[in-house]
Amino acid sequence: MMNIPFSPPDISEEEILEVAAALRSGWITTGPRTKQLEKEIAAYVGTAKCVCLNSQTACAEMALRVLGVGPGDEVIVPAYTYTASASVVCHVGATPVMIDTQVDSFEMDYDAVAANITEKTKAIIPVDLAGIPCDYDRLYAIVEEKRALFKPASDMQAALGRVAIMADTAHAFGASRNGVMAGSLADFSSFSFHAVKNLTTAEGGALTWRTVDGIDDDEIYRQLQLLSLHGQSKDALAKTKLGAWEYDIIGTWHKCNMTDVAAAIGLAQFKRYPGMLERRREIIERFDAALKPLGIEVLDHYGNGHTSSGHLYLTRVPGITAEQRSEIIIKMAERGIACNVHYKPLPMHTAYKRFGFAIENYPNAYAHFANEITLPLHTCLTDEQVDYIITNYCEIVGTYL
């Protein structure tokens, strides 16, 4: 019997050597490697600037703060996502407005998005689930149609002149839609480099944004540096210049910077990333070829003008109950294959129940959750292991179809 973990980090000797070099350099906090990673990410996704922080969550929260979102404001979020997509709204004191999924898609019901935009709405946080970009054309059309309702409360909001699209791109680094890379599709995009992500820095994230007319990209970068480093007017690297000890505290803000040790992992991963994305595509295509003929529902990772990052392989087994779904996951585990579920909808969690959200109001999200099983998908998988997953999944699920 094989032992196949769900999502181990793909760490090679290149990452180890780069981290060792960072440690030997004497510079292990935010410094030259972090700045280099920011430049490489910005060039890769096609934006003028990028800020690397210690998580996607920090990136998303700082983006909301730069936009000026706070108490009294509303932010539209999907019910079918991980908590970070919505918790950041609570962090800044705004109110999350949850939207159900579409009947036949994991994406938000865009008609419901449009219907829920009010004068209080300042942002929409779509999620590129599994690494597949959302329908940004539809989202931009919606916010343009609702311009008359928009009431700006900051210079950034006034410059945009509409509800902002602040994508949770935690899964989507390397994805694209109509030739535009994730990171350039939304007004703001927040990537995750957590240990289980395609590209990892152990813990970390990156925030990118599209240039806004009338707002200087360097000024946005400066604001993000202040917000993420105690409001300190100079970072540690700038203070190392001879005689440059003097600094000011501009505001009593946060501490969520990325370290050079983490960035070192990312720089090495970045060199390998094209091959890692291609390997994910190979595995997905093999899964698709085996599972689609059985009637197992899978996501469209490649096609219709988009290319996925291939982060997660979500499946839905038609007709099974949530209890049967759990049985299948246990049977797979008994054969050494770790599976997962993405996601338990937010209204089912205690924290969001306390806000008054109830899963009964999100029937499509629950229906997607009840029969969803996520298979292992990572670049440490061998062809033999991929075959083992396919054989066992088809055999086990076949008894339920």
C-alpha positions, 0 to 999 in steps of 0.5 A, spaced: 500 500 500 502 506 498 502 512 502 500 519 499 499 525 503 495 530 500 499 536 499 506 536 501 511 542 499 515 541 493 522 543 496 529 541 492 536 542 493 535 549 490 531 552 495 535 549 501 541 552 498 538 559 497 536 559 504 543 557 506 545 563 502 540 568 506 542 565 513 550 566 511 549 573 508 547 576 515 540 578 513 534 574 514 529 579 515 526 583 510 531 585 505 534 584 498 531 577 497 524 580 499 525 586 494 527 581 489 522 577 489 517 583 489 520 585 482 520 578 479 512 577 481 510 584 479 514 582 472 511 575 472 503 578 473 504 584 469 503 589 474 508 595 476 509 593 483 508 588 488 508 587 496 510 581 499 507 580 506 507 574 511 500 571 508 495 572 503 490 574 509 495 580 511 495 582 503 488 582 503 487 586 509 492 591 507 489 592 501 482 593 504 486 598 509 489 602 503 482 602 499 479 606 506 474 600 507 472 600 514 466 601 519 459 602 516 462 599 509 459 593 506 464 588 502 461 582 498 464 575 499 462 568 497 459 563 502 463 558 499 470 559 500 476 559 506 475 564 512 480 568 510 476 571 504 471 574 509 475 574 516 479 580 513 473 584 512 471 583 519 478 585 521 477 592 518 470 593 521 466 592 515 460 588 514 461 581 510 455 580 505 455 573 503 453 570 496 451 563 494 454 560 489 451 558 482 447 552 481 452 549 476 458 552 478 463 554 484 463 561 483 458 566 486 451 567 483 453 574 479 446 576 479 446 576 486 452 580 487 449 585 482 442 585 487 446 586 493 450 592 491 448 598 495 451 605 497 454 602 503 458 597 498 465 598 497 468 592 495 467 585 492 472 579 494 471 574 488 475 567 489 479 564 484 477 557 487 482 551 485 486 556 481 481 558 476 480 565 474 473 568 476 469 571 470 472 578 471 469 581 465 462 580 468 464 583 475 467 589 472 460 590 468 456 589 474 460 594 478 460 599 472 453 598 472 452 600 479 457 606 479 451 611 480 450 608 487 457 608 489 459 613 495 467 614 495 470 615 502 477 616 500 482 618 495 483 611 492 475 610 492 474 616 489 479 615 483 476 608 482 469 611 482 466 604 483 466 598 487 473 595 487 474 588 485 479 585 490 480 578 488 482 572 493 487 569 488 490 565 494 490 559 489 491 562 482 499 564 482 500 562 474 493 562 472 490 567 466 484 569 463 484 571 456 491 572 456 491 576 462 495 573 468 492 573 475 494 579 479 493 583 473 485 581 473 482 585 479 484 591 482 487 588 487 490 581 488 492 577 494 496 571 493 498 565 498 505 562 498 503 558 504 506 551 505 501 547 501 500 552 495 503 551 488 509 556 490 511 556 497 515 561 502 513 556 508 508 562 510 507 568 506 503 572 500 504 577 495 499 583 493 499 586 486 494 591 484 492 595 477 495 602 476 489 607 478 489 613 474 490 619 479 494 614 484 501 613 484 503 606 484 510 608 488 505 611 493 501 605 494 507 601 495 509 606 501 503 606 504 503 598 504 510 598 507 507 603 513 501 599 514 505 592 514 511 595 519 508 598 525 508 605 521 515 606 521 518 611 515 524 606 514 524 599 513 530 595 517 534 595 510 534 602 509 536 604 516 542 600 515 545 605 510 551 609 514 548 614 519 541 613 517 538 611 524 533 616 524 526 614 523 519 616 524 512 612 526 507 615 522 501 611 525 500 605 530 499 600 524 501 592 523 507 588 523 506 583 517 512 583 513 516 577 509 523 575 511 528 574 507 529 567 509 522 566 506 523 570 500 529 565 499 525 559 498 520 563 494 526 565 489 528 558 488 521 556 487 520 561 482 525 558 477 522 552 477 515 554 477 514 553 469 515 546 470 511 545 476 505 548 473 506 543 467 507 537 471 500 539 475 497 540 468 499 533 466 496 530 472 490 534 471 489 531 464 490 524 467 485 525 472 480 528 467 481 522 462 479 517 468 474 520 472 469 524 467 467 518 463 464 515 470 460 521 471 464 524 476 464 532 476 470 535 475 472 543 474 474 545 467 482 547 469 484 549 461 479 552 456 474 557 455 479 562 454 483 561 461 488 557 464 488 554 471 494 554 476 492 547 477 492 548 485 486 543 487 483 537 484 475 538 486 471 532 484 463 532 485 460 525 486 453 525 483 447 523 488 451 521 494 450 524 501 455 528 505 455 522 510 457 517 504 462 523 502 465 522 508 465 514 507 469 515 501 474 519 504 475 514 509 476 508 504 481 512 501 485 513 507 485 506 509 488 505 502 493 510 504 491 516 500 489 523 503 483 526 501 480 533 503 474 537 502 474 544 499 470 548 502 465 547 508 461 553 507 462 559 511 455 559 514 456 552 517 462 555 521 461 557 529 464 564 527 459 566 522 453 563 525 454 568 530 454 574 525 447 571 523 449 567 517 445 560 516 446 555 511 439 554 509 440 561 506 445 558 501 442 552 498 447 551 492 453 552 496 451 546 501 449 542 495 456 543 492 459 541 499 455 535 500 458 531 495 465 534 494 472 530 495 478 533 493 484 529 491 491 529 492 494 534 487 502 536 487 508 536 484 511 530 488 506 525 485 510 520 481 506 517 475 505 511 479 502 514 485 497 518 480 495 511 477 494 508 484 489 514 486 485 514 479 485 506 480 482 506 487 478 512 487 474 509 481 473 503 484 471 506 491 466 511 488 464 506 483 460 503 488 456 509 489 454 511 482 
